[in-house]
């Protein structure tokens, strides 16, 4: 790697060297049961194991435990054949003393499309009723308009609202932008701001400066979250704390590092002799980590083989999941030898698409378009429907302006959307209830169908058959 030039001004470096946040205990959020297992064991942990762990985790002293949302919903239905709402209720019963947090994708909820406002509202109500105390809400483009319904609904339930900023690197993603979007969220009622480096690419000086900018501009707690992919996240956490971060997201050491997060134990010990020492039961932490080590062994077939550092992410800025998806696509096309071309094209498409943060679904949209551009031999000869939807504005406002000529080439004669995308979606709750009437018997089950129609329909029909067989067996025993 060539020598890296400083990207920070002398004034920024002076602040970095001189500032120390006031003494206060830093709080910890455990993300093992959601993002940790999503990163390292493909979200395959079953409810029995989750409940076993969270029963003890409730006594550690966490600020919150993130255990729901994100990919957990999809995986539970599709692969584990479990009810996500039932897991939530069991966890709330097992951990009554610690707030339970979920990751909510704004207007996308936990699905892969934008939903009407009434569906978002029903989902938030059911989640709060079942046990969610803390809604971590975000939009993939950081278009705050796509979070306003979810924020309003969560506040109406009386639960805590955090909003998530996707921390990435581009010509338009800077501290001024993060502060501006954070202010929009706070104006909507957000009670904390959560800064997330999902690709593990941010250097520690930048982390310090961004957290400091948010703390100076806002009168709400700032939380920090990063993945370990690029190898700098431990340093970033230390600098986030030094800059004033109130909460850091960690995993137990049995489920940390790689594409997951820094280890809880290391930071609890590192901070113990500082003004930021946390009040955690470390004996109980060790006991839980032993349990987690054993439980992780149950999922050996799903354990990620990436446990080290991918320094290349600091150059191409492509998250690990996106890179592995590209590799898989190219192998299927017998074109793996063109990976370098696709990586270069990805950087160009990313720029032309207005620098969307490369998380789901935008990593897939940008990566697939770049692959098509290379394989077809002509840029934008093949345009997937997801690229068209993105350029139409169906996902929201672009972080940076796009070339109108390219936008029109991709969209064709179709209408370009400039309003909040959900304003164009008719209310759909009653329609979904009617569609699911034959197999869904509660609002929760209608929501399962709304998020994943075919998968949920199959799951719920099988659930009804089991219930009928149970009743039939019971009646026969009575006779």
ABEGO torsion letter per residue (X at the ends): XBBBBBABBAAAAAAAAABBBBBBBBBBBBAAABAAAAAAAGGABBAAAAAAAAAAAAAAGBABBBABEEAAAAAAAAAAGBBAAAAAAAAAAABAABBBBBBBBEAAEABABBBBAAAAAAAAAAAAAAGBABBBBBBAAGBAAAAAAAAAAAAAAGBBBBBBBBBBBBAABBAAAAAAAAAAAAAAGBABBBBBBAAGABBAAAAAAAAAAAAAABABBBBBBBBAAAGAAAAAAAAAAAAGBABBBBBBAAABEEABBBBAAAAAAAAAABAABBBBBAAAAAAAAAAAAAAAAAAAAABBABABBBAAAAAAGBBAAAAAAAAAAAAAAGAAAAAAAAAAAAAAAAAAAGGBBBBOAAAAAAAAAAAAAAAAGBBGABBBAAAAAAAAGAAEBBABBBBAAAAAAAAEABBBBABBAAAABBBAAAAAAAAAAAABABAAAAAAAAABAAAAAAAAAAAAAAAAAAAAAAAAAAX
